[in-house]
Amino acid sequence: MESQQSNIKPNKVKLDFKESKYATGRRKTSIAKVWLKKGSGKIYVNGKLFTDYFSNDNHKMQITRPFELINQPTEFDVRCNVKGGGPTGQAGAMVHGISKALVLFDQNLKSTLKIEKLTTRDSRAVERKKPGRKKARRSFQFSKR
């Protein structure tokens, strides 16, 4: 009996998102699959609460920003699966996905979110390293003698 109980993962939360809107957000090399539904303001990332998943306060503020802009911080529940990149890229991908899902709920929110540039994918990425250089632009130190 105990072997069956040990296979159950305690921190994975089963959420019912049948009446939800789906959107995909991207930033750098991160991809966020976001499901949004009317609820009480809970945000889950990969089965954990977003406050447990992200340790940086800036990332937490960044994720809740779309809801604060539309003056509905506790109106929606969010379930998100994030892959790739680091915490900054993942937070940015979540913001992009949440904003796109909010627009699916109400088209009137698009102008508010678009002014803050949350519905547009941030296309900035790391510049590739060039041959004969130390990094993308940094060259080796020049020696005259």
N, C-alpha and C positions, 0 to 999 in steps of 0.2 A: 504493500500500500504506500509506503513512504517513497518508493522510487517514482511512483506516478506523480506525487505532489512536488518532488524536487524538480521535475521537468517544467513546471509552470513558472513563467517569468512574472515576478510580483510587480515590477515597475511599468509593464506594458498595460495601457489603459484601453479597453475596448469602447469605442465611441460610436454612437449612432448618428451618422451623417447622411441619412436618406434624402432629406429635403434640403440639400445644400447646393451651393454653386462651386464649380471647380475652375481653377486657373493655375497656370504655370508661370513662375517667376524665375528670372535668370540674372546673375551678376557674376562677373569674372568667370570662374569655372564651376560655380555652384548652380544647382537646379533645385527649385523648391516647388513641390506639388502641394497646392493649398486648397482645402475644402472649407467653405465658410457657410455658417447657418445662423439663424436667429437664436439667441441664447443669453447667457449671463456674463460673457466677457472672458471665458477661459481660453487660453492659448496653449495648445500642445504641439511640441516639436519632437518628432521621432518617438512618440509615446510618453514623453516627459513634459512637465510644465515648463514653459519657456524661461521662467526665472531660474529653474534648476539647470537647464541646458546651456544657457548663456551666462557666463560669469561677469562679463563687462557691463556696467550700467549704461554705457552709450548704446550698446546693441539692444538692450531692453527698451530704452527710450525710442530708439529708431523703429522698432517693431510696432510699438503702440501708437506711433505718430499718425498713421492714416486714420485711425479711429478718433483721435483727438481733433484732427482737422475737420472732421464731419460732425463733431460734437456728440458722438455716440460711443464713449469709451467702453461701455459694458453692454452693448446691444447684441454683439455677435460672438459666437464661439468659433474658434479656428483649430483645424487639425492640419498639420503640415509634415510632409516627409522631405528632408533636405539631404542632398548628396553632393559631394565634391567641394573643393576649396577649403578655406578656413572660416573662422567665425564671422569675420567682417563680410566676406562674400556671401555667406549663408544668410546673415541678417538682411543684407541688401536684396537678395533673391526673395526672401520672405516678404519684405515690404512691397516689392514689385508684384508678387503673386496676390497679396492681400488687396492691393489697390485695384488690380484687374478684376478680382472677384467682387469687390464692392461696387464697381461699375456695372457688373452683370446684375446685381441686386437692384440698383437704381441708377438710371442713365443721368439723372440730374447731378449726381456726385462727381461726374467726370470733369466738369470745369474746375471744381475746387481742387481735385487731386492733380489735374493737369498743370495748374498754376504752380504747384510745388514740385512738378516734374516727377511724380511718383508712378505715373502710368507708363512712362517711357523707360525702356531698358537702358541702363547705364552701360555703354559699350566700352568704357575704358578697361584696358587689360595691360598686363605687364609686357613691355617691349622686349623683343627677342634679343639675345646676345649676338653681337656682330663678330665675325672672324678678325683676329689680329687686335682685338680689344679686350680689356679686362672684364667689362660688363657691357650693357647696351651702348652706352656712350662714353664711359670712363676709359681713357686710354692708359697705357703703361707710362710710367714717369720717363721723361726724356732726359737722356744723359748726353751732354755735349762732348765729354771726354771719356 
